[in-house]
């Protein structure tokens, strides 16, 4: 496995960040704050929750429990962003915390035990847990963005009816080992 797991994990996190970035960029602050039904989560609330989780999980990752005493999870579901710039700054703060922590990890760190709410995880398990958690919420974020924009949505994946064109382009290249996000 060597360092391929860490490299792949970082690329996966970068990919999901890019999906979030591309969604947020298509929307105004009012659209980011839009809720479809009472008590549902807007994109801005989902962002606030993801970042709250990131700051808690990745701060002092190897030495402190991932659920920090200073985290107030319930307040993450209250929309307090006033501007899109404020939301984007917070979004990037969370991702910076994650990348500043995960990039320096080594293969030797993968079997170390860390704790989240007093439950022991290997570093590998903790990375997998967070990767699944963030991809789950970013999927929600993208879906909401697509609903909000409707026909004005700019697709973040292979657009409908374009699979053959996409596959022709992929198969026109020589076989080789690469990450699926390298061409994005």
Residue pairs with C-beta under 8 A, 6 or more apart in sequence:
1 107
1 110
2 107
3 106
3 107
5 107
5 110
5 124
6 102
6 105
6 106
6 107
6 110
7 179
8 179
9 102
9 127
9 131
10 99
10 102
10 103
11 179
11 181
12 131
12 135
12 181
13 95
13 98
13 99
13 102
13 131
13 134
14 181
15 181
15 184
16 131
16 134
16 135
16 138
17 95
18 181
18 184
19 138
19 141
19 142
19 156
20 47
20 50
20 91
20 138
20 141
20 142
21 91
22 154
22 156
23 43
23 141
23 142
23 145
23 156
24 32
24 43
24 47
24 84
24 87
24 88
24 91
24 141
24 145
26 145
26 149
26 152
26 153
26 154
27 43
27 145
27 148
27 149
28 84
29 44
29 81
29 82
29 83
29 84
29 87
31 43
31 145
31 148
31 149
32 42
32 43
32 44
32 47
32 81
32 84
32 87
33 42
33 43
33 44
33 79
33 81
34 42
34 43
34 144
34 148
35 41
35 42
35 45
36 144
36 147
41 49
41 77
41 140
42 79
42 144
43 141
43 144
43 145
43 148
44 79
44 81
44 87
45 76
45 77
45 78
45 79
46 137
46 140
46 141
46 144
47 81
47 87
47 90
47 91
47 141
48 76
48 77
48 78
48 79
48 80
48 81
48 90
49 73
49 76
49 77
49 137
50 91
50 94
50 134
50 137
50 138
51 90
51 91
51 93
51 94
52 71
52 72
52 73
52 75
52 76
52 94
53 76
53 94
53 130
53 133
53 134
54 94
54 95
54 97
54 98
54 130
54 134
55 68
55 71
55 93
55 94
55 97
56 66
56 67
56 68
56 71
57 66
57 116
57 126
57 130
58 66
58 97
58 98
58 100
58 101
58 102
58 130
59 68
59 97
59 101
61 101
61 114
61 126
62 109
62 112
62 114
62 123
65 115
65 116
65 117
65 118
66 114
66 115
66 116
66 117
66 126
67 116
67 117
81 87
81 90
98 130
102 127
105 123
109 123
110 122
110 123
110 124
111 122
111 123
111 124
112 122
112 123
113 120
113 121
113 122
114 120
114 121
114 122
114 123
114 126
115 121
116 126
116 129
121 129
142 156
145 153
146 153
158 166
